[in-house]
Amino acid sequence: MDATQAIILTIITASTPLLLAAIGELVTERSGVLNLGVEGMMVMGAVCGFAVAYETGSPLLGIIAGVAGGMVMALIFAFMTQTLATNQVATGLALTLLGLGLSGLIGEAYVGLPGVKLGQIDVPLLTSIPFIGAIIFGQDILVYTSIALIFGTTYVLFKTRTGLIIRSVGDNHNSAHALGYNVIAVRYACILFGGACSGLAGAYLSLAYTPQWIENMTAGRGWIALALVVFSTWLPKRLAIGAYLFGAVWIMGLYVQALGFGIPSQFLSSLPYLVTIIALVIISGNKTLTRVNTPACIGQSFVPDR
């Protein structure tokens, strides 16, 4: 029982950064913008969060700094792609490279230093319930934030006028512009939201998952978050299922290594990425599903005076 509980708790912590980053990218892509810089925004959130938490001793300030770091990177991307109308794919890749390099420079002084861990919430009586108490009531605030974001994003996108505008901009930006909506402003807001979520995911890595700074500590999670958006066919609830599924694959690979099975550790370490490829192949085979939910204008630049 204790071993099962420990595995579930570890899966939740491994899935949370994927979920946070992916939900931000989902909103960004729903507005018609493809941001491949998620990895760069995450790693900047991780280093900014760790540095501020270490210097101040406050994980809360670290979280705020992580969000700010992700948003600054997102603002650079938004300015390049929306104001200057640069290619979104090339700009996103450049943003990732910038984030990886800049985070290494900023974090050089913090390598090997002990981190400030974000504590778990302790609900009296409820947390002490056998087995389920720690799983449901003993998580840290960012785990509950990720779950709230799923429900909040679902509601906003599909039940509010704001969500209708975002989806309209993503499906047909020319029609949205003709109706009087500021396409550039909507996309700026969605990109910044995506940057905030990616920065939050990065801060979670350096403050809760492994409270320390290691260069390139995101280890490709930003790319998996991008794949999760496609895996979920741009639907938040499916995104949550996919994030926990991928988190489980990630942790079970480590768990199998610990048990000493005669499986090469390199293969087990590559499992999350292998599952990502398989999932994308399966999803791409269902043309109807992807056609219905894919934003029609994704990746397309919009210039009002053209």
WOURLIN-V459550 format. One record per pair of residues at least 4 apart in sequence whose ideal C-beta (glycine too) atoms are under 8 Angstrom apart, sorted by sequence separation. I is the first residue (numbers start at 1). GAP is how many residues later the second one is. D is the distance in Angstrom with one decimal. If there is no record, write none. Layout:
# WOURLIN-V459550
I/GAP/D  I/GAP/D
This chain:
# WOURLIN-V459550
1/4/6.4  2/4/6.3  3/4/6.5  4/4/6.4  5/4/6.3  6/4/6.3  7/4/6.3  8/4/6.6  9/4/6.7  10/4/6.2  11/4/6.0  12/4/6.5  14/4/7.7  15/4/5.7  16/4/6.2  17/4/6.2  18/4/5.9  19/4/6.3  20/4/7.0  21/4/6.4  22/4/6.2  23/4/6.9  24/4/6.5  25/4/6.1  26/4/6.3  27/4/6.9  29/4/6.5  37/4/5.7  38/4/6.1  39/4/6.4  40/4/6.4  41/4/6.3  42/4/6.4  43/4/6.5  44/4/6.0  45/4/5.8  46/4/6.3  47/4/6.0  48/4/6.3  49/4/6.1  50/4/6.0  51/4/6.3  52/4/5.9  53/4/7.3  58/4/6.6  59/4/6.4  60/4/6.7  61/4/6.2  62/4/6.3  63/4/6.6  64/4/6.3  65/4/6.2  66/4/6.6  67/4/6.3  68/4/6.4  69/4/6.8  70/4/6.2  71/4/6.2  72/4/6.9  73/4/6.7  74/4/6.1  75/4/6.3  76/4/6.4  77/4/6.0  78/4/5.2  79/4/4.9  80/4/5.3  81/4/7.0  86/4/6.9  87/4/6.2  88/4/6.0  89/4/6.6  90/4/6.3  91/4/6.3  92/4/6.7  93/4/6.6  94/4/6.2  95/4/6.2  96/4/6.4  97/4/6.3  98/4/5.8  99/4/5.8  100/4/6.6  101/4/6.6  102/4/6.2  103/4/5.6  104/4/6.6  107/4/6.5  123/4/5.0  125/4/7.7  129/4/3.3  131/4/7.1  132/4/5.3  133/4/5.6  134/4/3.9  135/4/7.8  139/4/3.8  140/4/7.9  141/4/6.1  142/4/6.4  143/4/6.9  144/4/6.2  145/4/6.3  146/4/7.0  147/4/7.0  148/4/5.7  149/4/5.7  150/4/6.4  151/4/6.4  152/4/6.2  153/4/5.9  154/4/6.2  155/4/4.9  156/4/5.1  159/4/6.7  160/4/7.1  161/4/6.5  162/4/6.5  163/4/6.3  164/4/6.1  165/4/6.4  166/4/6.5  167/4/6.0  168/4/6.7  169/4/5.4  172/4/6.3  173/4/6.1  174/4/6.4  175/4/6.5  177/4/6.5  182/4/6.3  183/4/6.3  184/4/6.2  185/4/6.5  186/4/6.4  187/4/6.1  188/4/6.4  189/4/6.4  190/4/6.4  191/4/6.4  192/4/6.4  193/4/6.5  194/4/6.3  195/4/6.1  196/4/6.3  197/4/6.5  198/4/6.5  199/4/6.3  200/4/6.5  201/4/6.9  202/4/6.8  203/4/5.5  204/4/5.0  205/4/4.8  206/4/7.2  207/4/5.8  210/4/7.5  213/4/6.9  218/4/5.7  220/4/6.3  221/4/6.3  222/4/6.8  223/4/6.6  224/4/6.3  225/4/7.1  226/4/7.4  227/4/5.9  228/4/6.1  230/4/8.0  232/4/7.3  235/4/6.7  236/4/6.8  237/4/7.0  238/4/6.2  239/4/6.2  240/4/6.6  241/4/6.2  242/4/6.2  243/4/6.2  244/4/6.3  245/4/6.7  246/4/6.4  247/4/6.4  248/4/5.9  249/4/6.5  250/4/7.2  251/4/6.1  252/4/6.2  253/4/6.8  254/4/6.6  255/4/6.6  257/4/7.7  263/4/6.0  264/4/7.2  265/4/6.1  266/4/6.4  267/4/7.1  270/4/5.5  271/4/6.1  272/4/6.5  273/4/6.8  274/4/6.5  275/4/6.0  276/4/6.5  277/4/6.5  278/4/6.4  279/4/6.2  280/4/6.1  281/4/6.8  282/4/7.6  286/4/6.3  287/4/5.8  288/4/6.4  289/4/6.8  290/4/5.4  294/4/6.6  28/5/5.1  29/5/6.2  53/5/6.3  56/5/4.9  78/5/7.5  79/5/6.7  81/5/5.5  86/5/4.9  122/5/5.2  128/5/5.4  133/5/6.4  139/5/6.2  154/5/7.9  155/5/6.9  158/5/5.8  176/5/4.5  181/5/6.5  204/5/6.0  205/5/6.6  206/5/6.7  229/5/6.4  232/5/8.0  233/5/6.4  256/5/5.4  263/5/5.8  297/5/7.6  28/6/7.9  29/6/7.7  52/6/7.9  53/6/5.1  56/6/7.5  80/6/4.7  81/6/7.8  121/6/7.9  127/6/4.9  156/6/5.9  157/6/3.8  177/6/5.1  206/6/6.9  232/6/3.8  257/6/7.7  283/6/7.3  284/6/6.8  28/7/5.2  81/7/5.0  126/7/6.0  127/7/6.2  156/7/4.7  168/7/7.1  169/7/4.7  176/7/5.7  206/7/5.7  210/7/7.1  231/7/7.5  232/7/3.8  256/7/6.4  283/7/6.5  53/8/6.5  54/8/7.9  129/8/7.4  155/8/7.9  168/8/4.6  231/8/7.8  257/8/5.4  52/9/5.3  53/9/2.9  157/9/6.6  232/9/7.7  25/10/6.4  52/10/4.9  81/10/5.3  126/10/7.7  127/10/4.7  157/10/6.6  173/10/4.8  176/10/7.8  229/10/6.9  232/10/5.3  80/11/4.8  126/11/4.2  127/11/4.5  165/11/7.2  168/11/7.8  206/11/6.7  228/11/5.9  231/11/4.6  257/11/5.4  50/12/6.6  52/12/7.6  53/12/7.5  169/12/6.6  205/12/5.9  256/12/5.8  25/13/5.5  49/13/4.3  52/13/3.7  168/13/7.1  205/13/6.6  24/14/7.9  49/14/6.2  51/14/7.2  52/14/8.0  77/14/6.0  123/14/4.4  169/14/5.3  228/14/4.9  254/14/7.4  77/15/6.7  123/15/7.5  228/15/5.9  253/15/4.1  49/16/5.4  121/16/7.3  122/16/6.6  165/16/5.8  202/16/6.6  205/16/7.6  253/16/6.5  21/17/5.5  48/17/4.5  49/17/3.2  121/17/6.7  169/17/4.9  48/18/5.4  77/18/5.2  120/18/5.2  121/18/6.6  169/18/6.6  228/18/6.7  253/18/4.4  76/19/6.7  120/19/6.1  121/19/6.6  252/19/7.9  253/19/7.0  21/20/7.9  46/20/6.9  48/20/6.6  49/20/7.2  120/20/5.1  121/20/6.4  166/20/6.2  201/20/7.4  21/21/5.7  45/21/3.9  48/21/3.3  119/21/6.6  165/21/6.2  250/21/7.5  45/22/6.9  47/22/7.2  73/22/6.1  76/22/7.8  118/22/5.1  224/22/6.1  249/22/5.5  250/22/4.7  118/23/7.3  121/23/7.6  249/23/5.3  45/24/4.8  118/24/6.9  166/24/6.3  198/24/7.1  201/24/7.5  17/25/7.4  44/25/4.3  45/25/4.3  73/25/7.6  44/26/6.2  73/26/5.9  246/26/6.0  249/26/5.0  198/27/7.7  41/28/7.7  42/28/7.2  44/28/7.5  41/29/4.4  44/29/5.2  246/29/6.6  246/30/7.2  41/32/4.5  40/33/5.9  41/33/6.0  37/36/6.6  37/37/7.8  242/37/7.5  35/39/7.5  37/40/5.5  35/42/5.9  231/45/7.9  33/48/6.8  149/48/7.1  224/48/6.4  231/48/5.0  33/49/7.8  224/49/7.4  227/49/4.6  231/49/6.9  230/50/6.1  233/50/6.9  36/52/7.7  224/52/5.6  227/52/7.0  231/52/5.8  35/53/7.1  36/53/6.1  220/53/6.7  223/53/7.8  227/53/5.9  230/53/6.1  34/54/5.0  37/54/7.4  41/54/7.2  62/54/6.6  33/55/6.4  34/55/6.6  37/55/4.3  40/55/4.6  44/55/4.8  51/55/6.6  63/55/7.4  145/55/7.4  36/56/3.0  37/56/7.5  40/56/3.9  43/56/5.0  47/56/4.2  51/56/7.0  54/56/6.3  62/56/7.8  233/56/5.5  35/57/5.2  36/57/5.5  37/57/7.7  39/57/4.6  40/57/7.0  42/57/7.7  43/57/5.9  46/57/7.0  50/57/7.1  59/57/5.2  233/57/6.1  34/58/6.8  37/58/3.0  38/58/7.6  40/58/5.9  41/58/6.3  44/58/6.7  48/58/7.5  58/58/7.3  59/58/7.0  142/58/6.8  235/58/6.4  36/59/7.5  37/59/5.0  40/59/2.5  44/59/5.4  47/59/5.1  51/59/5.9  54/59/6.2  57/59/6.1  59/59/4.3  233/59/7.8  234/59/4.6  35/60/7.6  36/60/6.6  39/60/6.8  40/60/6.3  43/60/4.5  47/60/4.3  50/60/6.0  59/60/7.4  230/60/7.8  233/60/4.4  234/60/6.6  39/61/7.3  54/61/6.7  142/61/7.9  233/61/7.6  234/61/6.9  37/62/6.8  53/62/7.0  54/62/6.1  142/62/5.0  47/63/7.5  53/63/4.2  50/65/6.0  142/66/6.3  140/68/5.4  63/79/7.3  157/79/7.1  154/82/4.5  153/83/4.8  154/83/6.2  118/86/7.7  150/86/5.1  150/87/6.7  118/89/4.5  150/89/7.0  117/90/6.7  118/90/4.3  150/90/4.8  115/91/6.5  116/91/6.7  117/91/6.8  115/92/6.7  118/93/7.5  147/93/7.6  117/94/4.1  115/95/7.8  116/95/6.5  115/96/3.2  114/97/7.7  115/97/4.6  114/98/7.1  115/98/7.1  113/99/7.3  112/100/7.8  113/100/7.1  83/101/7.4  82/102/5.1  111/102/6.1  110/103/4.4  111/103/7.0  111/104/6.8  82/105/5.4  82/106/6.0  107/106/4.8  107/108/6.3  78/109/7.2  82/109/7.4  78/110/5.0  81/110/7.9  104/111/4.8  103/112/7.3  104/112/7.3  78/113/4.3  103/113/7.9  77/114/6.2  78/114/6.7  187/115/7.6  75/116/7.9  100/116/6.1  74/117/5.1  75/117/6.5  74/118/5.3  77/118/7.5  184/118/6.9  183/119/5.0  74/120/6.1  75/120/7.1  184/120/7.3  71/121/5.5  74/121/2.3  183/121/7.3  20/122/7.2  73/122/5.9  74/122/7.4  12/123/7.3  23/123/7.4  72/123/7.6  71/124/4.5  74/124/7.4  171/124/5.8  172/124/6.3  173/124/5.1  9/125/6.6  20/125/7.6  70/125/4.4  71/125/5.1  73/125/7.9  170/125/3.5  171/125/4.7  172/125/6.4  177/125/7.3  5/126/5.7  9/126/6.3  16/126/6.2  20/126/5.1  23/126/5.0  27/126/6.3  70/126/5.8  73/126/7.7  96/126/7.1  170/126/7.3  171/126/6.4  4/127/8.0  8/127/5.7  12/127/6.6  16/127/5.3  19/127/4.6  23/127/6.3  26/127/7.1  30/127/6.5  70/127/7.4  170/127/5.8  173/127/7.2  177/127/6.2  70/128/4.6  71/128/6.2  167/128/7.4  169/128/7.6  170/128/6.6  174/128/7.8  5/129/6.6  20/129/7.1  67/129/4.9  70/129/2.0  173/129/4.5  1/130/6.1  5/130/6.6  13/130/7.5  16/130/5.1  19/130/7.8  23/130/5.7  27/130/7.4  69/130/5.0  70/130/6.9  12/131/6.2  19/131/7.3  68/131/6.9  70/131/8.0  67/132/4.6  70/132/6.5  66/133/4.7  67/133/5.4  69/133/7.3  66/134/6.0  31/135/5.1  30/136/5.5  66/136/5.6  67/136/7.0  30/137/5.9  32/137/5.8  63/137/6.9  66/137/2.6  31/138/5.2  32/138/3.9  65/138/7.3  66/138/7.9  27/139/7.1  31/139/4.9  32/139/7.6  30/140/4.9  63/140/5.1  66/140/7.6  29/141/7.2  32/141/5.8  62/141/6.1  66/141/7.6  62/144/7.8  63/144/6.8  62/145/5.3  59/148/5.2  49/150/7.6  48/151/7.3  41/153/7.7  45/153/6.2  49/153/6.5  50/153/7.9  53/153/7.9  33/154/5.3  41/154/5.2  45/154/3.1  48/154/7.9  49/154/3.2  53/154/5.8  31/155/5.9  32/155/6.7  44/155/6.8  45/155/6.5  47/155/7.7  48/155/7.5  31/156/4.9  35/156/6.4  38/156/7.6  42/156/4.9  45/156/6.6  46/156/3.6  50/156/3.9  33/157/6.6  41/157/3.7  42/157/7.3  45/157/2.8  46/157/6.4  49/157/5.3  50/157/6.8  33/158/5.9  41/158/6.0  44/158/6.6  45/158/5.0  49/158/5.5  31/159/3.9  35/159/6.0  42/159/5.3  43/159/5.9  46/159/5.0  47/159/7.2  30/160/7.1  31/160/7.7  38/160/5.3  42/160/4.0  46/160/4.2  41/161/7.2  50/161/7.9  28/162/5.0  50/162/7.4  51/162/7.6  27/163/5.2  28/163/5.5  42/163/7.4  50/163/4.4  28/165/7.2  27/166/5.4  28/166/3.7  47/166/6.2  27/167/6.0  46/167/7.2  24/169/5.9  25/169/5.4  24/170/3.7  27/170/7.9  24/171/7.1  46/171/5.8  24/172/6.6  25/172/7.6  46/172/6.5  24/173/2.6  25/173/7.4  43/173/6.8  23/174/5.8  24/174/5.5  43/174/7.1  43/175/4.7  21/176/6.1  42/176/4.7  20/177/5.2  21/177/4.8  24/177/7.9  20/178/7.5  39/179/5.8  42/179/6.4  43/179/7.7  20/180/5.1  21/180/4.0  42/180/4.8  20/181/3.8  21/181/8.0  39/181/7.1  41/181/7.4  19/182/8.0  39/182/7.4  40/182/7.3  18/183/7.5  39/183/2.9  42/183/7.8  17/184/4.1  20/184/6.5  38/184/3.8  39/184/6.0  16/185/7.7  17/185/7.4  37/185/8.0  38/185/7.5  17/187/4.9  38/187/5.3  16/188/5.8  17/188/5.4  38/188/5.7  36/190/6.7  16/192/7.8  17/192/6.5  16/193/7.6  13/195/6.8  14/195/7.2  13/196/5.5  21/200/6.8  25/200/5.9  29/200/5.9  21/201/6.1  25/201/6.1  18/203/6.0  22/203/4.1  26/203/5.0  17/204/5.8  21/204/3.8  22/204/7.7  25/204/5.2  30/204/6.2  29/205/6.5  18/206/6.0  22/206/4.2  26/206/7.1  18/207/5.5  22/207/5.7  26/208/6.0  18/210/6.3  22/210/7.6  26/210/6.4  89/210/6.8  88/211/5.3  23/213/6.4  26/213/6.0  88/213/7.0  87/214/7.7  86/215/7.8  23/216/6.3  85/216/4.5  22/217/5.5  85/217/7.9  85/218/5.4  82/219/7.9  19/220/7.2  22/220/7.8  81/220/6.8  82/220/7.7  19/221/6.3  22/221/6.0  19/224/3.9  18/225/4.5  19/225/7.7  15/228/4.9  18/228/5.9  15/229/4.7  18/229/6.1  15/231/7.0  16/231/7.8  12/232/7.7  15/232/2.9  11/233/6.7  14/233/4.1  15/233/7.5  14/234/8.0  12/235/7.3  11/236/5.0  14/236/5.0  11/237/4.9  14/237/5.1  11/240/5.0  10/241/5.1  7/244/6.7  7/245/8.0  7/248/6.5  32/263/5.2  31/264/7.5  32/264/7.9  34/264/5.4  30/265/5.8  32/265/4.0  33/265/7.3  34/265/4.2  29/266/6.0  32/266/5.4  33/266/7.7  32/267/7.6  32/268/6.4  29/269/5.7  32/270/7.6
